[in-house]
Amino acid sequence: MGFLNKVSSWVYRVANWPLLAAAALIFIFFTVLILPGMAGNLADLTGVEISPDTSILYSADDLYAMAEAYGSEGRGYYIYSRYTFDVAWPLVYLLFLTTSISCLFRSLPVTKTPWRLINLLPLAGAVLDLLENNAASLVMYRYPLPTPIVAHLAPVFTFLKWIVIGFCFIALAGGILLRVQQYLKNK
């Protein structure tokens, strides 16, 4: 816990409202302009709307079916986008969520509790996202050859990613509510 406490404390020190404003603008830009385009490119190229990244539950068999449906060109594009755009996207939401949670929880009376580490939760989501990308990309690259262990891990990484990111947004909402409550109490 010592290392995590140090990282968390550093993030609390670095996070500030101007950084949050910049992170929010970048997050909104990606969400509104970049994400739909990337999803559309894959769908246009493959004719398939489903992707491991946007699925919550899927199996190794589903992943192989996606690889088949994407075709060679679609699999190539999928892999390319995982190592270009989908390296940037987790960094974007990591910056936004970590900064916002840190700014909201910094002054709350949780300084000596494990809850203080809540600002590191987005880091877990980003790591799971990158693990998912690597696993799914390896399956796509090796297709039609089986990649049994990795093909079974990819859906686990995806599911855990969405759970963690969901908890990040719950923490964000909770932080906003606590801030409002703190504001009303002080007023």
NUBATI-693339 format. One record per residue (C-alpha): x, y, z; residue in three letters. Coordinates in steps of 0.5 Angstrom, whole numbers, padded with zeros to 4 digits, always signed. Example, Ala and Ser with C-alpha at 12.3 -4.5 7.8 and 13.67 -1.06 7.14 Angstrom:
% residues 2
+0025-0009+0016Ala
+0027-0002+0014Ser
% end
This chain:
% residues 187
+0000+0000+0000Met
+0006+0005+0001Gly
+0007+0005-0006Phe
+0000+0006-0008Leu
-0001+0012-0003Asn
+0005+0015-0005Lys
+0002+0015-0013Val
-0005+0017-0010Ser
-0002+0023-0006Ser
+0002+0025-0012Trp
-0004+0025-0016Val
-0008+0029-0011Tyr
-0002+0034-0011Arg
-0002+0035-0019Val
-0009+0035-0020Ala
-0012+0042-0020Asn
-0018+0046-0023Trp
-0015+0048-0029Pro
-0012+0041-0031Leu
-0019+0039-0030Leu
-0022+0044-0035Ala
-0017+0042-0040Ala
-0018+0034-0039Ala
-0025+0035-0039Ala
-0025+0039-0046Leu
-0020+0033-0049Ile
-0025+0028-0046Phe
-0031+0031-0049Ile
-0027+0032-0056Phe
-0025+0025-0056Phe
-0032+0023-0054Thr
-0036+0027-0059Val
-0031+0027-0065Leu
-0026+0022-0065Ile
-0030+0016-0062Leu
-0036+0016-0067Pro
-0031+0016-0073Gly
-0027+0010-0070Met
-0033+0006-0069Ala
-0036+0008-0076Gly
-0029+0007-0080Asn
-0029-0001-0077Leu
-0036-0002-0078Ala
-0036+0001-0085Asp
-0030-0003-0087Leu
-0032-0010-0084Thr
-0040-0009-0084Gly
-0040-0011-0077Val
-0043-0006-0072Glu
-0040-0010-0066Ile
-0033-0010-0063Ser
-0030-0013-0057Pro
-0028-0006-0054Asp
-0035-0004-0054Thr
-0038-0011-0051Ser
-0039-0012-0044Ile
-0040-0019-0044Leu
-0038-0024-0050Tyr
-0034-0031-0050Ser
-0028-0033-0054Ala
-0032-0036-0059Asp
-0035-0029-0060Asp
-0029-0026-0061Leu
-0027-0031-0066Tyr
-0033-0030-0070Ala
-0032-0022-0070Met
-0025-0024-0073Ala
-0028-0028-0078Glu
-0033-0023-0080Ala
-0028-0017-0080Tyr
-0024-0021-0085Gly
-0017-0020-0087Ser
-0017-0012-0088Glu
-0022-0011-0082Gly
-0017-0015-0077Arg
-0011-0011-0080Gly
-0015-0004-0079Tyr
-0017-0007-0072Tyr
-0010-0008-0070Ile
-0008-0002-0073Tyr
-0013+0002-0069Ser
-0011-0001-0062Arg
-0004+0001-0063Tyr
-0006+0008-0065Thr
-0012+0011-0063Phe
-0014+0006-0057Asp
-0007+0008-0054Val
-0009+0015-0054Ala
-0016+0014-0051Trp
-0015+0010-0045Pro
-0010+0016-0043Leu
-0015+0021-0045Val
-0020+0018-0040Tyr
-0015+0016-0035Leu
-0013+0024-0035Leu
-0020+0026-0034Phe
-0023+0021-0029Leu
-0016+0021-0025Thr
-0016+0029-0025Thr
-0024+0030-0023Ser
-0024+0025-0018Ile
-0018+0028-0015Ser
-0020+0035-0015Cys
-0027+0033-0012Leu
-0024+0028-0006Phe
-0018+0032-0005Arg
-0021+0036+0001Ser
-0026+0031+0004Leu
-0025+0028+0010Pro
-0022+0022+0008Val
-0015+0023+0008Thr
-0012+0017+0013Lys
-0017+0012+0010Thr
-0017+0007+0004Pro
-0022+0011+0001Trp
-0016+0016-0001Arg
-0014+0011-0006Leu
-0020+0012-0010Ile
-0017+0017-0015Asn
-0013+0011-0017Leu
-0019+0007-0020Leu
-0018+0010-0027Pro
-0011+0007-0027Leu
-0014+0000-0026Ala
-0019+0001-0032Gly
-0014+0004-0037Ala
-0009-0002-0035Val
-0015-0007-0036Leu
-0017-0003-0043Asp
-0010-0004-0045Leu
-0010-0011-0043Leu
-0016-0012-0047Glu
-0013-0009-0053Asn
-0007-0013-0053Asn
-0011-0020-0052Ala
-0016-0018-0057Ala
-0011-0016-0062Ser
-0007-0022-0061Leu
-0013-0026-0063Val
-0014-0022-0069Met
-0007-0023-0071Tyr
-0007-0030-0071Arg
-0014-0032-0073Tyr
-0015-0037-0076Pro
-0010-0040-0071Leu
-0013-0041-0064Pro
-0010-0037-0059Thr
-0014-0041-0053Pro
-0011-0037-0047Ile
-0011-0030-0049Val
-0018-0031-0053Ala
-0021-0033-0046His
-0017-0027-0042Leu
-0020-0022-0047Ala
-0027-0022-0045Pro
-0025-0022-0038Val
-0021-0016-0039Phe
-0026-0013-0042Thr
-0032-0014-0037Phe
-0027-0012-0031Leu
-0025-0006-0035Lys
-0033-0004-0036Trp
-0034-0005-0028Ile
-0028-0001-0026Val
-0030+0005-0031Ile
-0037+0004-0028Gly
-0035+0005-0021Phe
-0030+0011-0023Cys
-0037+0014-0026Phe
-0040+0013-0019Ile
-0034+0015-0015Ala
-0035+0022-0020Leu
-0042+0022-0018Ala
-0041+0021-0011Gly
-0035+0026-0011Gly
-0040+0031-0014Ile
-0046+0030-0009Leu
-0041+0030-0003Leu
-0038+0037-0006Arg
-0045+0040-0006Val
-0047+0037+0001Gln
-0040+0040+0003Gln
-0042+0047+0000Tyr
-0049+0047+0003Leu
-0047+0045+0010Lys
-0042+0051+0009Asn
-0047+0056+0007Lys
% end
